Amino acid sequence: MTSAFPQIDGAEPHQVTILLLEQFAMIAFSSTVEPLREANWVAGRQHYAWKAVSHNGKPVRASNGLMLQVNGSIDDFPFSPVVIVCSSFNPHLYTTPPILAWLRRQARRGSMIGAVETGAYVLARAGLLNGHRATIHWENANSFAGEFPQVQLTDRLFEVDRRRFSASGASAAMDMMLAMISEQVSRKVASGIADEFIYNRMRQAEVPQRIPVSDRLNARNPRLRRLLHFLEKRLDDNIEVGEMADSEGVSEREIQRLFKAHVGVSPKAYHRKLRLQRAQDLLRQTEMPISEVASSCGFSSSADFSRAYRREFARRPSDDSGAAYLLDK
């Protein structure tokens, strides 16, 4: 599976327009724009020029609370050879019809269109990722996959598929931009940028976003590693210990012993925690009703879900749903 960036049509400098949504991640924006600046410095010529825009031309507040001045509104830029959407928290709250229409016009005019962190959500809402490979931050992957089944979601650091590209997070944006510069300018310039940033390893697109859960828990037992993977892939159901035992051909007592010895909790408690974490992500990142979130995370009723949720997070599910969560932040 290749990740080749197409060449940009037109003369240099290549124009890049970065659309910032409210609550964008400043580090993701910096990882997107700074490699372009450094490319010009390392190469000794202006290969790239860039502008930051907002939907209305007004400054945009980042997730760290700082306001960033922009170069104009989306209406001031009817066409850009390269457009990159940079967002982070709650992209569904800021993906407006004018933004979607502007992105579709850019696509019709032949733009290369990309996304950083949760920007893939915006492109998917615009219908620009249908039939394309894409990636998004791992926290948003479950909700994204459920809402946009027509997108070929992967867990790679970044994806390039024809004239669409996406990076899963801040450091992944750096890798993606270095890959783009390597192919559009030269490998030597990209390596020089990495050296200047003391970024001593340019990661390839196929590197997964996260280390496996078994490695995060330092689980070396092969059977436990398989069971952890089994549970992580079954967050839509309340798995019984008997099912886990059957999958390994051992007794339920052996399953209980493994988890107590290596994880510190029972397998049911561990799996419930995973399902509740997924539920919290869905509540915060989508507009799914609480009852639907409960069902999709393997809880038999909304009441059972609410009790478990309050025990785990000391919050009600309604405190983390949609606009309520945004106001709380």
C-alpha positions in Angstrom: 0.0 0.0 0.0 1.8 3.1 -1.2 1.4 6.6 0.2 2.6 8.8 -2.7 1.8 12.4 -2.7 0.8 13.7 -6.2 2.8 16.6 -7.6 1.2 20.0 -7.2 0.2 21.6 -10.4 1.4 25.1 -11.2 4.5 27.2 -10.5 6.3 27.6 -7.2 5.8 28.6 -4.6 3.1 26.0 -3.9 0.2 27.6 -2.1 -1.1 25.9 1.0 -4.3 27.0 2.7 -4.9 25.8 6.3 -8.4 25.9 7.6 -8.6 26.2 11.3 -11.7 25.1 13.3 -12.4 26.3 16.8 -10.5 24.3 19.5 -7.9 23.2 17.0 -4.7 21.8 18.5 -1.9 24.3 18.3 0.7 21.6 18.2 -0.9 20.0 15.2 -1.1 23.3 13.4 2.6 24.0 14.2 3.5 20.5 13.0 1.7 21.2 9.7 3.0 24.7 8.9 6.5 24.7 10.4 7.9 22.0 8.0 6.8 24.3 5.1 8.7 27.2 6.5 11.7 25.2 7.2 11.6 23.6 3.7 12.1 27.1 2.2 15.0 27.7 4.6 16.8 24.4 4.0 16.3 24.6 0.3 17.3 28.3 0.0 14.3 29.1 -2.1 10.6 29.5 -1.6 9.0 26.2 -2.5 5.9 26.9 -0.3 3.7 29.7 0.7 0.8 29.4 3.2 -2.2 31.1 4.6 -4.4 30.3 7.6 -8.1 30.9 7.3 -11.2 30.6 9.4 -14.8 30.3 8.3 -15.4 34.1 8.9 -12.0 35.6 8.9 -11.9 36.2 12.6 -9.2 34.9 15.0 -9.7 31.2 16.1 -9.3 29.9 19.6 -7.1 26.9 20.0 -7.7 24.1 22.5 -5.1 25.7 24.8 -7.1 28.9 24.9 -4.8 31.0 22.8 -6.3 33.1 19.9 -4.6 32.8 16.5 -4.9 35.6 13.9 -5.7 34.3 10.4 -5.2 35.7 6.9 -8.8 35.9 6.0 -12.1 33.9 5.6 -12.8 30.9 3.4 -14.6 33.3 1.0 -11.3 35.2 0.4 -9.8 32.0 -1.0 -11.9 30.6 -3.9 -9.1 28.1 -4.8 -6.0 26.8 -3.3 -3.9 24.0 -4.8 -3.5 22.4 -1.3 -6.1 22.7 1.5 -5.5 21.3 4.9 -8.2 21.2 7.6 -6.8 21.4 11.2 -9.2 20.6 14.1 -9.2 18.8 17.3 -12.0 18.8 20.0 -15.7 18.5 18.9 -15.3 18.9 15.1 -19.0 18.1 14.7 -19.9 21.3 16.5 -17.9 23.5 14.1 -18.4 21.7 10.8 -20.9 24.2 9.2 -22.7 24.1 5.8 -20.5 27.0 4.5 -17.3 25.1 5.4 -18.6 21.9 3.7 -19.6 23.8 0.6 -16.2 25.5 0.4 -14.4 22.2 0.7 -16.5 20.7 -2.1 -15.8 23.6 -4.4 -12.1 23.2 -3.7 -12.3 19.5 -4.6 -14.2 20.2 -7.8 -11.5 22.7 -8.8 -8.8 20.0 -8.3 -7.3 20.8 -4.9 -5.3 18.3 -3.0 -7.3 18.2 0.3 -5.9 17.0 3.6 -6.7 16.8 7.3 -4.9 16.8 10.6 -6.0 15.1 13.7 -9.9 15.2 13.6 -9.9 17.1 10.3 -10.8 13.8 8.6 -14.2 14.1 10.2 -14.8 17.4 8.4 -13.7 15.9 5.0 -15.9 12.9 5.6 -18.9 15.1 6.4 -18.3 16.9 3.1 -18.3 13.5 1.3 -14.7 13.9 0.2 -13.4 10.7 1.7 -16.0 8.3 0.3 -14.1 5.3 -1.1 -10.8 6.7 0.1 -8.4 5.5 2.8 -8.1 7.9 5.7 -6.9 8.0 9.3 -8.0 9.9 12.4 -6.8 10.2 16.0 -7.3 6.9 17.7 -9.7 8.4 20.3 -12.1 9.3 17.4 -11.7 6.1 15.4 -14.8 4.2 16.8 -17.2 7.1 16.4 -15.8 7.9 13.0 -16.1 4.4 11.7 -19.7 4.1 12.8 -20.7 7.4 11.2 -18.8 7.1 8.0 -18.7 3.4 6.9 -18.0 4.4 3.3 -14.5 5.6 4.3 -11.7 3.1 4.5 -10.5 3.9 8.0 -7.0 2.7 9.0 -5.0 3.1 12.2 -1.8 4.3 10.4 0.0 7.5 11.2 -1.0 9.1 8.0 -2.7 8.2 4.8 -2.4 9.4 1.2 -5.0 8.2 -1.3 -5.1 10.0 -4.6 -5.8 13.7 -3.9 -6.8 13.1 -0.3 -4.5 12.8 2.7 -4.8 12.8 6.5 -2.7 12.6 9.6 -3.9 11.1 12.9 -2.3 13.6 15.3 0.3 16.2 16.0 3.5 14.2 15.5 1.9 12.3 12.7 1.3 15.6 10.9 5.1 16.2 11.1 5.8 12.9 9.5 3.1 13.5 6.8 4.5 16.9 5.9 8.0 15.6 5.8 6.8 12.8 3.4 5.1 15.4 1.2 8.1 17.6 1.1 10.3 14.6 0.3 8.3 13.7 -2.7 7.5 17.2 -3.9 10.9 18.8 -3.3 13.5 16.3 -2.4 14.5 13.7 0.2 17.5 15.8 1.0 15.4 18.8 2.0 13.1 16.7 4.1 16.0 15.1 5.9 17.5 18.6 6.5 14.2 19.7 8.0 14.2 16.7 10.4 17.8 17.5 11.4 16.9 21.2 12.1 14.0 20.1 14.3 16.1 17.4 16.0 13.5 15.0 14.8 15.8 12.0 14.2 13.3 9.5 12.8 11.0 10.2 9.9 8.3 7.6 10.5 6.6 5.9 7.6 2.8 6.0 7.1 2.2 2.4 8.0 3.5 2.8 11.5 0.5 2.2 13.8 -0.7 5.1 16.0 -0.6 3.2 19.3 1.4 0.4 20.8 -0.7 -2.7 21.4 -2.6 -2.8 24.7 -0.6 -5.8 25.7 2.6 -3.8 25.5 1.1 -0.9 27.3 0.3 -3.3 30.2 3.7 -4.9 29.8 1.9 -8.2 29.3 4.3 -10.9 28.2 2.1 -14.0 28.7 1.1 -15.0 25.2 -2.4 -16.2 26.3 -3.0 -12.9 28.1 -1.9 -10.9 25.1 -4.4 -12.7 22.9 -7.2 -12.2 25.4 -6.5 -8.5 25.8 -6.6 -8.2 22.0 -9.9 -10.2 22.0 -11.5 -7.9 24.5 -10.3 -4.7 22.8 -12.0 -5.8 19.5 -15.3 -6.7 21.3 -16.4 -3.4 22.9 -19.9 -3.6 21.5 -20.9 -6.6 23.7 -20.7 -7.7 27.4 -18.3 -10.6 27.0 -18.7 -13.4 29.5 -15.6 -15.1 31.0 -16.9 -18.4 29.6 -16.5 -17.0 26.1 -13.0 -16.0 26.8 -12.2 -19.4 28.2 -13.7 -21.1 25.2 -11.6 -18.9 22.9 -8.4 -20.3 24.6 -9.6 -23.8 25.5 -8.9 -23.3 29.2 -11.1 -23.0 32.3 -12.7 -19.9 33.5 -10.6 -20.1 36.7 -7.5 -19.9 34.6 -8.8 -16.7 32.9 -9.6 -15.2 36.2 -6.1 -16.1 37.5 -4.4 -14.6 34.6 -6.1 -11.2 34.9 -5.7 -11.0 38.7 -2.0 -11.8 38.4 -1.1 -9.6 35.5 -3.8 -6.9 35.1 -4.9 -6.5 38.8 -8.6 -6.7 38.1 -11.1 -9.3 36.9 -11.6 -9.8 33.2 -15.2 -8.5 33.5 -14.0 -5.3 35.3 -11.3 -4.7 32.7 -13.6 -5.1 29.8 -16.3 -2.9 31.4 -13.7 -0.2 31.8 -12.8 -0.4 28.1 -16.4 -0.2 27.1 -17.0 2.8 29.4 -14.0 4.6 27.9 -15.4 4.0 24.5 -18.8 5.2 25.6 -17.2 8.4 27.0 -15.5 9.0 23.6 -18.8 8.5 21.7 -20.7 10.9 24.0 -18.1 13.6 23.7 -17.4 13.3 20.0 -20.8 12.5 18.5 -24.4 13.4 18.8 -25.6 9.9 19.5 -28.4 9.6 22.1 -27.3 8.2 25.5 -29.5 5.1 25.0 -27.8 4.4 21.6 -24.3 4.8 23.2 -25.3 2.4 26.0 -26.5 -0.2 23.5 -23.4 0.1 21.2 -21.1 -0.4 24.2 -22.8 -3.6 25.4 -25.0 -2.3 28.2 -28.4 -3.9 28.6 -30.2 -0.7 29.6 -29.7 3.0 29.9 -30.1 2.7 33.7 -27.4 0.1 34.0 -25.1 2.2 31.8 -25.7 5.3 33.8 -24.9 3.6 37.1 -21.7 2.1 35.7 -20.7 5.4 34.1 -21.1 7.3 37.4 -19.1 4.7 39.3 -16.3 5.0 36.7 -16.1 8.7 36.1 -18.1 10.3 38.9 -20.1 12.0 36.2 -23.5 11.4 34.6 -23.5 10.4 30.9 -25.4 13.6 30.2 -22.5 15.6 31.6 -20.3 14.4 28.8 -22.8 14.5 25.9 -22.4 17.1 23.1 -22.6 20.7 24.0 -22.8 20.0 27.8 -19.3 18.6 27.6 -18.1 21.5 25.6 -19.4 24.0 28.1 -17.9 22.1 31.0 -14.5 22.4 29.4 
